[in-house]
Amino acid sequence: IQLNNWQPNRDGEGWKDNSVPGMTHWKMGQDGELQQSLLSDDKANIVRPAFLRRIPRLTRDVMAMEKLTISEEPVKRPAPPARNAKVTYSFSDASGQFYGQGEYEQDTDFIKVDVGKWKKLASEKGSNFRKFVTIVIKVENLLRRGKLSQYSKIFIFTHNFVLESVFHKGNARSKYLWELMLRLHVIMMTTGATIHVIWVAGQR
């Protein structure tokens, strides 16, 4: 993010932000300071700056590390679990103003289904955000219900490749996706549960 904060569609902290009207980029102003300005139709005219504008990403990363290492003792992660794992399967999706998710827990004979409608604020943050927050809501719901422990394995299926990539890389160009990814990894670190986000290609 630091090295690419001059790229088009980046906000003041370097995050990718397509909600800004028109495409923008950073350029050197007459006073020698980097300034954000509209990008012309000819993208080839963009010149990489000799100097980069400092962004506050380091502070955010340190805060993330504090959340992931908040326990006084290192979290023990059995691999594989010392006893039979408790497995939960979920398929989540969000489209337009609506979302839905299914949940099947091992050794049960029913599927739990949740559906709902987003508020306007969530609807405006993009499709990837809505699909990812649907997953986070499901996992946090399992946490509140006492369903997560070091013996839990959660398999979450999505047809969105970006979500699988963001979760397993542990990074994202979007601030909103990065924050959601962090919430899932914090849950894994604090509970010992194992979460898998799996992309299901629509062509298969």
C-alpha positions in Angstrom: 0.0 0.0 0.0 2.8 2.4 0.8 4.6 1.8 -2.5 1.3 2.1 -4.5 -0.4 5.0 -2.9 0.2 7.1 -6.0 -1.9 4.7 -8.1 -5.4 5.8 -9.3 -8.4 5.3 -7.0 -6.5 5.5 -3.7 -7.8 7.4 -0.7 -5.8 9.5 1.7 -4.4 6.4 3.5 -3.5 4.6 0.3 -6.4 2.1 0.3 -8.1 1.3 -3.0 -11.4 3.3 -3.1 -13.6 3.1 -6.2 -16.3 5.2 -4.6 -14.4 8.4 -5.4 -16.1 10.1 -8.4 -13.7 9.9 -11.3 -10.3 8.3 -11.2 -7.6 10.2 -9.2 -3.9 10.0 -8.7 -1.2 11.7 -6.7 1.1 14.3 -8.5 3.7 16.7 -7.3 2.3 20.2 -6.8 4.0 23.6 -7.3 4.8 23.7 -3.6 6.7 20.4 -3.8 4.0 18.5 -2.0 2.1 15.5 -3.4 -1.5 16.4 -4.3 -4.5 14.3 -5.3 -6.0 15.3 -8.6 -8.4 13.9 -11.3 -6.9 11.5 -13.8 -7.2 12.4 -17.4 -8.7 10.0 -19.9 -5.2 9.2 -21.2 -3.9 6.9 -18.5 -0.6 6.6 -20.3 0.3 10.1 -19.2 0.6 9.1 -15.5 4.2 9.5 -14.4 5.4 7.6 -11.3 6.5 10.1 -8.7 10.1 10.3 -7.5 8.9 10.5 -3.9 6.0 8.9 -2.2 3.6 10.4 0.3 3.8 8.8 3.7 0.6 7.1 4.9 -0.4 5.9 8.4 -0.6 2.2 7.5 2.2 1.2 10.0 0.1 2.3 12.9 -2.9 0.2 11.7 -0.6 -2.8 11.3 0.8 -2.5 14.8 -2.8 -2.3 16.2 -3.6 -5.5 14.2 -0.6 -7.3 15.7 -1.7 -6.3 19.2 -5.2 -7.8 18.6 -3.7 -11.0 17.2 -1.2 -11.4 20.2 -3.4 -10.1 23.0 -3.3 -13.3 25.1 -0.6 -13.5 27.7 0.3 -17.0 26.7 0.8 -18.2 23.1 -2.3 -19.7 21.6 -2.0 -23.5 21.2 -3.3 -24.7 17.8 -3.6 -28.5 17.7 -2.9 -29.8 14.2 -4.7 -32.0 13.7 -7.1 -31.7 16.7 -6.3 -33.9 19.6 -9.8 -35.4 19.4 -12.5 -35.5 16.8 -13.2 -32.1 15.3 -16.6 -30.5 15.4 -17.3 -29.5 11.8 -19.7 -26.8 10.5 -20.4 -26.1 6.8 -21.8 -22.8 5.5 -22.5 -21.3 2.1 -22.9 -17.5 2.1 -23.9 -15.0 -0.6 -25.1 -11.5 -1.0 -26.6 -9.8 -4.0 -28.0 -6.3 -4.3 -29.7 -5.4 -1.1 -30.2 -8.9 0.2 -28.0 -11.6 1.8 -28.4 -15.3 2.7 -26.4 -18.0 4.4 -26.9 -21.7 5.2 -25.4 -23.6 8.1 -25.1 -27.4 8.6 -23.5 -28.7 11.8 -22.0 -32.1 12.0 -24.3 -34.8 13.4 -27.5 -32.8 13.0 -30.4 -33.5 10.6 -31.3 -29.9 9.6 -29.9 -26.9 7.8 -30.2 -23.5 9.4 -30.9 -20.7 6.9 -30.6 -16.9 7.6 -31.8 -14.2 5.1 -31.9 -10.5 5.4 -31.7 -7.1 3.8 -28.9 -4.7 4.1 -29.2 -1.1 5.2 -28.3 1.6 2.7 -24.8 2.1 4.1 -23.8 -1.5 3.6 -25.3 -1.6 0.1 -23.1 1.3 -0.9 -19.8 -0.4 0.0 -19.7 -2.8 -2.9 -20.4 -6.4 -3.6 -17.2 -7.8 -2.2 -17.8 -6.0 1.1 -21.4 -7.4 1.4 -20.4 -10.9 0.6 -17.5 -10.8 3.1 -19.4 -9.2 5.9 -22.0 -11.9 5.5 -19.3 -14.5 6.2 -18.0 -12.5 9.2 -21.6 -12.2 10.6 -22.0 -16.0 10.4 -18.7 -16.8 12.2 -19.3 -14.1 14.9 -22.8 -15.6 15.4 -21.2 -19.1 15.9 -18.9 -17.4 18.5 -21.7 -15.9 20.4 -23.6 -19.2 20.5 -20.5 -20.9 22.0 -19.9 -23.1 18.9 -16.2 -22.3 18.5 -13.3 -23.9 20.3 -9.9 -25.4 19.4 -11.8 -28.5 18.1 -14.0 -26.5 15.7 -13.5 -26.6 11.9 -15.6 -24.1 9.9 -15.8 -24.6 6.1 -17.3 -21.5 4.5 -18.1 -21.7 0.7 -18.4 -18.6 -1.5 -18.5 -18.1 -5.3 -16.3 -14.9 -4.8 -12.7 -15.6 -5.5 -11.6 -12.3 -4.0 -12.8 -13.3 -0.5 -10.8 -16.6 -0.6 -7.7 -14.7 -1.7 -8.0 -11.9 0.9 -8.6 -14.4 3.8 -5.7 -16.7 3.0 -3.2 -13.9 2.1 -4.1 -11.9 5.2 -4.1 -8.7 3.2 -6.3 -6.5 1.0 -6.1 -3.3 -1.0 -9.5 -2.3 0.4 -9.7 -1.0 3.9 -13.1 -2.6 4.5 -12.1 -6.0 3.3 -8.8 -5.8 5.4 -10.8 -5.0 8.5 -13.2 -8.0 7.9 -10.3 -10.3 7.3 -8.7 -9.2 10.6 -11.9 -9.9 12.5 -11.8 -13.6 11.3 -8.2 -14.1 12.1 -8.6 -12.6 15.6 -11.4 -15.1 16.2 -9.2 -18.0 15.1 -6.4 -16.8 17.4 -8.6 -16.3 20.4 -10.7 -19.4 20.1 -8.2 -21.9 18.5 -10.9 -22.7 15.8 -9.9 -23.4 12.2 -11.7 -21.4 9.5 -11.5 -22.3 5.8 -12.9 -19.9 3.2 -13.3 -21.8 -0.1 -14.1 -20.4 -3.5 -16.6 -22.4 -5.5 -16.3 -21.4 -9.2 -19.6 -20.8 -10.8 -18.6 -22.7 -14.0 -18.2 -26.0 -12.2 
